C-alpha cells in the first residue's frame, strides 16, 4: 500500500466555511500531498490558495484524518494521512481551480456545509474545527 502524508485546511470567513466540489461530485476541504522537504503548514496554506484561490492564515491545528482508496492509475491501494489546520480568510471570494479538478466552491454556513460535505469524517472535522475556531478568534 502506498502511504501519502498530506496537509489541508478548514478555512473560515466569519461563520462560513470553505468547501470545494471536485469533478467526481464530492464536496471536500482543500488538501495536498506533502513533498520532500515541505512543511505541512506550508502545504496546507498553498493548497488552499492553489485549489480555491483563497488566501488564508493558520490560527490553530485541527487534527488528523486517514482514508484509504484503490488508485486505478497506480493499480494499488493508497492511504492518505492528512494533518488539518484551522484557517481564517479575510475575503469570501472563491475561484475553484479546474486544473486541480475542482468545479465549484464557496464559503457556506456551517449547516449548508454539513448538508453538502460528502464524507462523515469531514463533517466531524468541521464541527470540531468550528468549535475551536470560535475559541481562537
Number of C-alpha atoms within 10 A of each C-alpha: 10 12 12 15 15 21 26 28 30 28 30 27 18 16 12 18 25 28 27 27 21 20 13 9 12 15 22 21 24 25 22 23 18 20 12 6 6 10 11 21 19 14 20 30 24 22 23 25 18 19 24 26 16 23 20 22 20 17 15 15 17 21 13 14 15 14 10 13 11 13 12 8 6 9 8 11 13 16 16 18 17 23 22 25 24 26 26 23 17 12 13 17 16 19 18 24 18 13 9 13 14 22 17 18 22 18 21 18 16 17 10 12 21 20 11 16 19 15 13 10 13 17 18 12 18 22 14 14 23 21 10 16 22 11 8 10 8
